[in-house]
Amino acid sequence: MFITFGYKSNFNSVLRALVAIAIGLVMIVVNEATITVVQIIAAFLIAAGVVSIIRGIVKRNDGAMPLMLTNAIVDIVFGLLLFFYPQAVANLIVYFIGILLIIFGAIQLLALSGAMSLIGAGFATLILSIFCIIGGILLLFNPFGIRVMSIVAGCLLVIYGVSDLISTWRMNKAKTAYEIKFGPASKTMETKKDGMDTSGIGNAVETEYHKVENDAVDEQ
């Protein structure tokens, strides 16, 4: 089974990895990391809302405007609330990161497991994915103080970001291998090969038949 969910777009995959690394570094370095991270997330939501509006305008002839506008409004409103009232969710940000690490780590693990059948071993990346999932579970229990957990969450985000960059590269190789093995080009080659074999056998049988028929006439 080959799963590409989460890795269909190289741009989205790389952006997700870089955002994770950037937020992780902020959580490691900045003292008031949780509030800063909430504001960073808010800024990304607002930016995503603006992008949705622009895409909706560009694709308005395709009927995408209503959906894009709805997404934009939700993103911008939610982003503004987070930006101006970060303290309300700052204490929950570690738990939120823990949940995301479990979800994205599991997606990464499933995708890489399928890719292994196409491009061979990649156990180091699998170990990083498992580590992220375990780290996410640890964040949900929150056994240490806020500052310690903020640093731990930051380290885990950096690890996840790096592993996601590696995973994106491996998934690209796996998709290329899949296309070569199961794509339209391979089916066309198989069809041509089958056609050549069949026509060759038919000609051989027909030639042999005429030869036998001619020999019988000569004997008579």
matplotlib code that plots the C-alpha trace (Angstrom):
import matplotlib.pyplot as plt

x = [0.0, 1.4, 0.0, 0.7, -1.6, 0.2, 2.9, 1.0, 2.3, 6.0, 5.4, 3.0, 5.3, 8.4, 6.4, 5.0, 8.5, 10.1, 7.2, 7.7, 11.5, 10.9, 8.3, 10.5, 13.5, 11.4, 10.1, 13.7, 15.2, 12.4, 11.5, 7.8, 7.7, 4.1, 2.7, 5.1, 4.1, 0.4, 1.0, 3.1, 0.3, -2.2, 0.0, 0.0, -3.8, -4.2, -1.8, -3.6, -6.9, -5.5, -4.1, -7.5, -9.1, -6.6, -7.0, -10.8, -10.7, -8.3, -10.6, -13.9, -14.9, -14.5, -17.0, -14.4, -15.0, -17.7, -15.6, -12.4, -14.1, -15.6, -12.2, -10.6, -13.1, -12.7, -8.9, -8.7, -11.2, -9.6, -6.1, -7.1, -8.5, -5.3, -3.1, -4.9, -5.7, -2.7, -2.7, -6.1, -4.5, -0.9, -1.2, -2.8, -0.2, 2.0, -1.0, -1.9, 1.6, 1.5, -1.7, -0.3, 3.0, 1.0, -1.2, 1.5, 4.0, 1.5, 0.8, 4.5, 5.0, 2.3, 3.5, 7.1, 6.1, 4.5, 7.4, 9.8, 8.3, 9.3, 12.6, 14.0, 14.9, 14.6, 14.6, 16.3, 13.3, 10.9, 12.6, 12.3, 8.6, 8.1, 10.1, 7.8, 4.7, 6.2, 7.2, 3.7, 2.3, 4.8, 3.6, 0.0, 0.9, 3.0, 5.1, 7.4, 7.1, 5.8, 9.3, 10.8, 7.9, 8.1, 11.8, 10.9, 8.1, 10.5, 13.1, 10.4, 9.1, 12.6, 13.1, 9.8, 10.6, 13.9, 12.3, 9.5, 12.1, 13.7, 10.3, 9.4, 12.5, 11.9, 8.3, 9.3, 11.6, 8.8, 6.3, 8.8, 9.4, 5.6, 5.0, 7.7, 6.4, 2.6, 2.1, 0.6, 4.0, 4.6, 1.2, 1.8, 5.1, 3.4, 0.6, 3.1, 5.1, 2.0, 1.0, 4.4, 4.5, 0.9, 1.5, 4.8, 3.1, 0.2, 2.6, 4.6, 1.5, 0.2, 3.5, 3.7, 0.1, 0.8, 4.0, 2.1, -0.6, 1.9, 3.7, 0.4, -0.3, 3.2, 2.7, -0.5]
y = [0.0, 3.4, 6.4, 9.9, 11.8, 14.8, 14.6, 15.3, 18.9, 19.5, 23.1, 22.3, 19.6, 21.8, 24.8, 22.6, 21.4, 24.9, 26.3, 23.5, 24.2, 28.0, 27.6, 25.0, 27.4, 30.2, 27.9, 26.9, 30.4, 32.8, 33.0, 33.9, 31.3, 30.2, 33.6, 34.3, 31.0, 31.8, 35.1, 33.4, 30.9, 33.9, 35.6, 32.5, 32.2, 35.8, 35.3, 32.1, 34.0, 36.7, 34.1, 32.4, 35.7, 36.2, 32.7, 33.0, 36.2, 34.5, 31.4, 33.2, 31.9, 28.3, 28.9, 28.7, 32.2, 31.3, 28.5, 30.5, 33.5, 31.4, 29.9, 33.3, 34.8, 31.9, 32.0, 35.8, 36.1, 33.2, 34.6, 38.1, 36.5, 34.6, 37.6, 40.0, 37.5, 35.1, 34.4, 32.7, 29.8, 30.1, 27.6, 25.1, 25.5, 22.6, 20.2, 21.5, 20.8, 17.4, 16.5, 17.8, 15.8, 12.6, 13.2, 14.3, 11.7, 9.0, 10.2, 10.4, 6.9, 5.4, 7.2, 6.1, 2.5, 2.4, 4.1, 1.5, -1.2, 0.9, 2.5, 0.2, 0.9, 4.2, 3.1, 6.3, 8.4, 5.9, 6.1, 9.9, 9.6, 7.2, 9.5, 12.4, 10.4, 9.4, 13.0, 14.2, 11.7, 13.0, 16.6, 15.6, 14.4, 17.6, 16.2, 19.2, 23.0, 25.2, 26.5, 23.0, 21.6, 24.6, 23.7, 20.0, 20.9, 23.2, 20.4, 17.9, 20.4, 20.9, 17.1, 16.7, 19.5, 17.9, 14.4, 15.9, 17.4, 14.0, 12.3, 14.7, 13.8, 10.1, 10.4, 12.1, 9.2, 6.7, 8.5, 8.4, 4.7, 4.1, 5.9, 3.9, 0.6, 1.1, 4.3, 4.7, 4.4, 1.0, -0.2, 1.0, -0.9, -4.0, -3.7, -3.2, -6.2, -8.4, -7.3, -8.1, -11.5, -12.4, -11.2, -13.2, -16.4, -15.9, -15.4, -18.5, -20.6, -19.3, -19.9, -23.4, -24.1, -23.0, -25.0, -28.2, -27.5, -27.0, -30.3, -32.1, -30.8, -31.8, -35.3, -35.6]
z = [0.0, -1.1, 0.8, -0.4, 1.9, 3.3, 0.6, -2.6, -2.8, -2.4, -1.6, 1.3, 2.7, 2.7, 4.1, 6.9, 7.8, 7.7, 9.9, 12.4, 12.6, 12.9, 15.7, 17.4, 17.5, 18.9, 21.6, 22.5, 22.5, 23.6, 27.3, 26.7, 23.9, 24.3, 23.7, 20.9, 19.2, 19.5, 17.8, 15.1, 14.5, 14.4, 11.8, 9.6, 9.8, 8.8, 5.9, 4.9, 4.9, 2.6, 0.3, 0.2, -0.8, -3.6, -4.9, -4.7, -6.9, -9.4, -9.6, -9.4, -12.8, -11.5, -8.8, -6.1, -4.7, -2.0, -0.5, -0.6, 1.0, 3.8, 4.5, 4.5, 6.9, 9.3, 9.2, 9.5, 12.4, 14.3, 13.6, 14.9, 18.1, 18.7, 18.0, 20.3, 23.1, 23.0, 26.8, 26.5, 24.6, 25.6, 28.4, 26.0, 23.2, 24.4, 24.4, 21.0, 19.7, 21.3, 19.4, 16.1, 16.6, 17.2, 14.1, 11.7, 13.1, 12.4, 8.8, 8.2, 9.6, 7.4, 4.3, 4.8, 5.5, 2.1, 0.4, 1.8, -0.5, -3.5, -2.7, 0.1, 3.7, 5.4, 9.0, 10.3, 9.2, 10.6, 14.0, 13.9, 13.1, 16.1, 18.3, 17.3, 18.2, 21.6, 22.2, 21.4, 23.9, 26.5, 25.9, 26.6, 30.0, 30.6, 33.5, 33.8, 34.2, 31.5, 30.5, 30.4, 28.4, 26.0, 25.3, 24.9, 22.5, 20.5, 20.2, 19.1, 16.5, 15.1, 14.9, 13.2, 10.7, 9.8, 9.5, 7.3, 4.9, 4.6, 4.2, 1.4, -0.4, 0.0, -1.0, -4.2, -5.0, -4.1, -6.3, -9.2, -8.6, -8.5, -11.8, -13.4, -12.1, -12.2, -14.3, -17.8, -19.4, -17.9, -19.0, -22.6, -22.7, -21.4, -24.0, -26.8, -25.6, -25.4, -28.9, -30.3, -28.7, -29.9, -33.4, -33.6, -32.5, -34.9, -37.9, -36.9, -36.7, -40.0, -41.8, -40.4, -41.6, -45.1, -45.2, -44.2, -46.7, -49.6, -48.7, -48.9, -52.4, -53.6, -52.4, -54.3]

ax = plt.figure().add_subplot(projection="3d")
ax.plot(x, y, z, "-o")
ax.set_aspect("equal")
plt.show()
